[in-house]
Amino acid sequence: MQLSSLKLNPKSDARIRAGHMWIYSNEIDTKVTPLKGFEPGEQVEVFAADGKSMGVAIVSPQALICARMISRSSNVYLNRKFLKYRIESALQLREQHYADQSYRLCFGDSDGLPGLVVDRFSETLVVQISNPAMELVKDDIVSVLDELIAPATIVLKNDGKMRAVEGLPVYVEVVKGELNEGFARFTENGVLFDAPVLQGQKTGWFYDHRDSRNHLKRYVEGKRVLDVFSYIGGWGVQAAAFGADQVVCLDSSAFALECVSRNAHLNQVEGRMATMQADAFEGLKTLAQDKEKFDVVVLDPPALIARRKDIKVGERAYQKLNQLALRLVETNGVLVTASCSMHLERNRLVNILQASARQVDRTVQLLEQGHQALDHPIHPAIAETEYIKCLFARSLKSW
């Protein structure tokens, strides 16, 4: 296969040699290899300024990350053989650890599959593509998944924000089988869920906090729990299933709260669950005004820091949320505060928690820290692949 060349500027190869997979547009020698000369999704051989081959990459000429390495060999290309090898490797890891067949099967760069995410819900696979090159081989992706797993249903959920950045069309399509009312049933930590894979956020579910949600077992039995940004009840329904006396799920989406009720019924815990539709900030204020108190409060917001330039504003939002939540936590109760913002460092979340506690005249003890589950492996050269933070903190009267 004859590939076009993409040449790097001097000194732009060190990060790639160290194992990183992303090439930025300002790292390209555009006088020799102008980006406008490449088609979106084209495969290229990357060369350092000294002429040494770096391997093969896929190109997004209009994006800031204009190329992503797929191989250190100049003879390995993105094709069906490549996809089968990488997806089979990813499947081996998940099957080794998850007997329930519910997990993130492919996690983009961390599995050597840039721009490809696949979530498995038992007999349903939901595929999200965010790269032009992966879009070009989507039929091969579906074919390989069908060969390796033979699921009842495969959904292409290609409606993510990154597709607009890459100039890709937005669509949702069931390419194999069918879905019961648009939901896929699966199990997490022994608790049943129906994920709204057609109408829901991302693939319909977020597996990344799986381990931390399992740790709720230590804190919620016989307790009153508040799940803020509940979505479809990932934390709240599991808290009830783990023995909480009462759970309130707070979310701004009426559809998400309908799903909470559906999942509560599925686990026969609806008698111990209630929902509250409100903006999270306003809902927390209302609960405080009503003098409500909870033994455990869970804060799992969406990414409040989308870009580096949003860090200051986002950190203020995290601090405000933690202050409002701590006012609702009973003395000796527990605040579970989480972040999925890759631009918020773990130590900053700890600092925000501490500052929030001082602001509301509380002392907090950090009990444990949660990380993303192993179906979200971390690429050690790409810091952005480690994005999940979760803190379990005991709230005490100020010392």
C-alpha positions in Angstrom: 0.0 0.0 0.0 1.6 3.3 -1.1 1.1 6.1 1.4 1.6 9.8 1.2 4.3 11.3 3.5 3.7 13.6 6.5 6.8 15.3 7.6 7.3 16.7 11.2 9.1 19.9 12.1 12.5 19.7 13.8 12.3 18.6 17.4 8.6 17.6 17.0 9.3 13.9 17.1 10.4 13.5 20.7 6.9 13.1 22.1 5.9 10.6 19.4 9.1 8.6 20.0 8.1 8.5 23.7 4.9 6.8 22.8 2.3 9.5 22.3 -0.1 9.1 19.5 -1.3 12.6 18.7 0.3 15.0 16.2 -0.7 18.6 16.4 -1.0 20.9 13.3 1.8 23.2 14.5 4.2 20.2 14.5 3.9 19.6 10.8 6.4 20.9 8.2 3.6 22.4 6.0 6.1 23.7 3.5 7.0 20.2 2.6 3.7 18.4 3.4 0.9 21.0 3.5 -2.1 19.7 5.4 -4.5 20.9 2.7 -3.0 18.3 0.5 -4.5 15.4 2.5 -8.0 14.0 2.6 -9.8 13.5 5.9 -9.2 10.0 7.1 -6.3 9.4 4.8 -3.5 7.1 6.0 0.0 8.5 5.8 3.6 7.5 6.7 5.0 10.0 9.2 8.6 11.1 9.0 10.8 13.0 11.4 12.6 16.1 10.2 15.8 13.9 9.8 13.9 11.6 7.4 13.5 8.7 9.7 10.1 6.9 9.5 7.9 7.1 12.6 5.1 4.8 11.4 1.6 5.2 10.1 -1.0 7.7 11.1 -4.5 8.7 10.2 -5.1 12.3 9.2 -7.7 14.9 10.2 -6.3 17.9 8.3 -8.7 20.5 9.6 -8.4 19.6 13.3 -5.9 20.8 15.9 -4.9 17.1 16.5 -4.3 16.7 12.7 -3.0 13.1 12.9 -3.1 10.1 15.2 -0.5 7.3 15.1 -1.9 3.8 14.6 1.4 1.9 14.2 5.1 2.3 14.6 5.6 0.2 11.6 5.4 1.5 8.0 3.8 -1.8 6.9 0.7 -1.8 9.2 -2.4 -0.1 7.9 -5.9 0.6 9.1 -7.9 -2.2 7.5 -10.0 -5.2 8.6 -7.0 -7.2 9.7 -5.8 -4.4 11.8 -9.2 -3.9 13.4 -9.6 -7.6 14.2 -6.3 -7.8 15.9 -6.8 -4.7 18.0 -10.5 -5.4 18.9 -9.6 -9.0 19.7 -6.9 -7.8 22.1 -9.3 -5.4 23.7 -11.9 -8.1 24.1 -9.4 -10.4 25.8 -8.8 -7.9 28.5 -12.5 -7.4 29.2 -13.4 -11.0 29.1 -10.7 -11.8 31.7 -12.3 -9.4 34.2 -16.0 -9.1 33.5 -18.2 -12.2 33.5 -21.4 -10.1 33.1 -20.5 -9.1 29.5 -21.2 -5.5 30.3 -18.2 -3.2 29.8 -16.5 -0.7 27.5 -15.0 -2.9 24.9 -13.0 -0.4 23.0 -11.6 2.8 24.5 -10.1 4.7 21.7 -6.4 5.5 21.8 -5.8 3.4 24.9 -6.7 0.3 22.9 -4.8 1.5 19.8 -8.1 2.4 18.1 -8.1 6.2 17.9 -11.6 7.6 17.3 -13.4 4.3 18.2 -15.5 3.6 21.3 -17.6 0.5 21.7 -19.7 -0.3 24.8 -21.1 -3.7 25.3 -24.5 -4.2 27.0 -24.6 -8.0 27.1 -26.2 -8.8 23.7 -26.0 -5.2 22.4 -23.0 -3.4 21.1 -23.1 0.4 20.8 -20.4 1.9 18.5 -19.3 5.5 18.5 -16.9 6.8 15.8 -15.3 10.2 16.1 -12.5 10.1 13.4 -12.8 10.2 9.6 -10.6 7.2 9.1 -12.7 5.0 11.4 -15.8 6.3 9.6 -14.3 5.1 6.3 -13.9 1.5 7.7 -17.1 1.4 9.7 -18.4 -1.6 7.7 -15.3 -3.5 8.7 -15.7 -2.5 12.3 -19.3 -3.9 12.3 -18.2 -7.0 10.5 -15.3 -7.7 13.0 -17.5 -7.1 16.0 -20.1 -9.4 14.6 -17.5 -12.1 13.9 -15.9 -11.9 17.3 -19.0 -11.5 19.5 -22.0 -12.3 17.4 -24.3 -9.9 19.3 -28.0 -9.7 18.8 -27.9 -6.0 18.1 -25.3 -3.5 16.9 -26.0 0.3 17.0 -24.0 3.0 15.4 -24.5 5.9 17.8 -22.7 8.6 15.8 -24.1 11.8 17.3 -21.2 13.0 19.4 -19.8 16.5 19.5 -16.4 15.5 18.1 -18.0 14.5 14.8 -18.8 18.1 14.0 -15.2 19.1 14.7 -14.1 16.4 12.3 -16.7 17.4 9.7 -18.6 14.1 10.0 -22.4 13.7 9.6 -24.5 12.9 12.7 -26.7 9.8 12.7 -27.9 7.0 14.9 -28.6 3.7 13.2 -29.4 0.1 14.2 -27.3 -1.9 11.8 -28.1 -5.4 13.2 -31.1 -6.7 15.1 -33.5 -4.5 17.0 -33.9 -2.8 20.4 -36.8 -3.1 22.8 -38.1 0.5 23.0 -34.6 1.7 22.4 -33.2 0.2 25.6 -30.4 -2.3 26.1 -30.4 -4.4 29.3 -27.2 -5.1 31.2 -25.7 -5.7 34.7 -23.3 -3.6 36.7 -22.1 -4.6 40.1 -24.9 -7.2 40.2 -27.6 -4.5 39.6 -29.8 -4.6 36.5 -30.2 -1.6 34.2 -31.9 -0.6 31.0 -29.6 1.9 29.1 -31.4 4.2 26.6 -28.9 3.7 23.9 -30.8 5.5 21.2 -32.0 8.6 23.2 -29.5 8.7 26.0 -26.2 10.5 26.5 -23.1 9.1 24.7 -23.7 5.4 24.4 -26.5 5.5 26.9 -24.3 4.7 29.9 -21.1 5.6 31.7 -19.1 2.5 32.7 -16.1 4.6 33.9 -17.3 5.0 37.5 -18.2 1.3 37.9 -15.7 0.5 40.6 -16.5 3.6 42.7 -20.2 2.8 42.5 -19.5 -0.6 43.8 -17.8 1.0 46.8 -21.1 2.5 47.8 -21.8 -0.8 49.5 -19.6 0.4 52.4 -21.5 3.5 53.1 -25.2 3.3 52.1 -26.9 0.4 54.0 -29.8 1.8 56.0 -28.9 5.4 55.0 -30.6 8.3 53.2 -28.8 9.1 49.9 -28.9 12.0 47.4 -27.7 11.3 43.8 -27.0 14.6 42.1 -26.7 14.6 38.3 -28.3 11.2 38.6 -28.8 10.6 34.8 -30.6 7.2 34.7 -29.7 6.2 38.3 -26.2 4.7 38.0 -25.3 5.7 41.6 -28.8 6.0 43.0 -30.3 2.7 41.9 -27.2 0.9 43.0 -27.4 2.6 46.4 -30.9 1.4 46.8 -30.0 -2.1 45.7 -27.1 -2.1 48.2 -29.6 -1.4 51.0 -30.2 2.4 51.3 -33.4 3.2 53.1 -34.2 6.2 50.8 -32.6 7.5 47.7 -33.4 10.8 45.9 -32.2 11.2 42.3 -31.8 14.8 41.2 -31.5 15.6 37.5 -32.6 18.3 35.0 -33.8 15.8 32.5 -37.4 14.4 32.7 -36.4 11.6 30.4 -33.5 10.6 32.6 -35.7 10.5 35.6 -38.2 8.3 33.8 -35.3 6.0 33.2 -34.5 6.1 36.9 -38.0 4.9 37.7 -37.7 2.2 35.1 -34.4 0.9 36.6 -35.7 1.2 40.1 -38.7 -1.0 39.1 -36.3 -3.4 37.4 -34.6 -4.0 40.7 -37.7 -3.9 42.8 -36.5 -0.9 44.8 -39.0 1.7 43.6 -40.5 2.0 47.1 -37.3 3.4 48.4 -36.6 5.9 45.6 -37.8 9.4 44.7 -36.9 11.7 41.9 -36.5 15.5 41.7 -36.3 17.4 38.4 -34.2 20.5 38.7 -31.0 22.2 37.7 -28.4 20.8 40.1 -27.3 24.1 41.6 -30.9 25.2 42.1 -32.0 21.8 43.4 -29.3 21.7 46.0 -30.2 25.2 47.1 -33.9 24.2 47.4 -33.0 21.1 49.5 -30.9 23.3 51.8 -33.8 25.8 52.2 -36.1 22.9 53.1 -33.5 21.8 55.7 -33.1 18.4 54.1 -30.2 16.3 55.3 -28.6 13.1 53.8 -26.2 10.5 55.1 -24.6 10.2 51.7 -24.5 12.8 48.9 -23.1 11.8 45.4 -21.9 14.5 43.0 -21.1 13.1 39.6 -21.5 16.1 37.2 -20.7 16.2 33.5 -17.4 17.6 32.4 -17.5 21.2 33.7 -14.1 21.9 32.0 -14.3 21.2 28.3 -11.2 23.0 27.3 -8.0 24.3 29.0 -9.2 27.9 28.8 -12.3 26.9 30.8 -10.2 25.7 33.8 -10.8 28.7 36.1 -14.5 29.0 35.5 -14.9 25.2 35.7 -13.1 25.0 39.0 -15.3 27.7 40.5 -18.3 25.6 39.4 -16.9 22.5 41.1 -16.3 24.4 44.3 -19.8 25.9 44.3 -21.3 22.4 43.8 -19.2 20.9 46.6 -20.1 23.7 49.0 -23.8 23.3 48.3 -23.6 19.5 48.7 -21.6 19.6 52.0 -24.4 21.7 53.5 -26.7 18.8 52.9 -24.5 16.1 54.4 -25.2 15.0 58.0 -22.4 15.2 60.5 -20.3 12.0 60.1 -22.0 11.5 56.7 -20.2 11.0 53.4 -19.8 13.2 50.3 -18.8 11.3 47.1 -17.5 13.9 44.7 -16.5 13.0 41.2 -15.1 14.6 38.0 -14.8 13.4 34.5 -13.0 16.6 33.3 -9.6 15.5 31.9 -8.4 19.1 32.5 -9.1 18.9 36.2 -6.1 17.3 38.0 -6.8 15.0 40.9 -4.9 17.1 43.4 -7.0 20.1 42.3 -10.2 18.2 43.1 -8.8 17.4 46.5 -8.0 21.1 47.0 -11.5 22.1 45.9 -13.0 19.7 48.3 -10.9 21.1 51.2 -11.6 24.7 50.3 -15.3 24.0 50.0 -15.3 22.4 53.4 -13.7 25.4 55.0 -16.1 27.7 53.3 -19.1 26.0 54.9 -17.3 25.5 58.3 -16.7 21.8 57.9 -13.8 19.4 58.3 -13.5 16.6 55.8 -11.6 13.3 56.1 -10.6 11.8 52.8 -11.5 8.1 53.1 -10.7 6.7 49.7 -10.2 7.7 46.1 -11.8 6.1 43.1 -10.3 5.7 39.6 -11.7 4.7 36.2 -12.4 1.0 35.8 -10.0 -1.2 34.0 -12.2 -1.4 30.9 -11.0 2.2 30.5 -7.2 1.5 30.4 -4.8 4.4 30.6 -2.2 5.0 27.9 0.8 6.0 30.0 2.0 8.5 27.3 -1.4 10.2 26.9 -2.3 11.9 30.2 -5.8 12.7 28.8 -6.8 9.0 28.9 -6.7 9.2 32.7 -9.7 11.4 33.3 -11.9 10.0 36.1 -11.5 11.2 39.7 -13.7 10.2 42.6 -13.3 11.2 46.3 -15.1 9.6 49.3 -15.0 12.2 52.1 -16.4 12.1 55.6 -17.9 15.4 56.7 -17.4 16.5 60.3 -18.1 19.6 62.4 -15.2 22.1 62.0 -12.2 21.3 64.3 
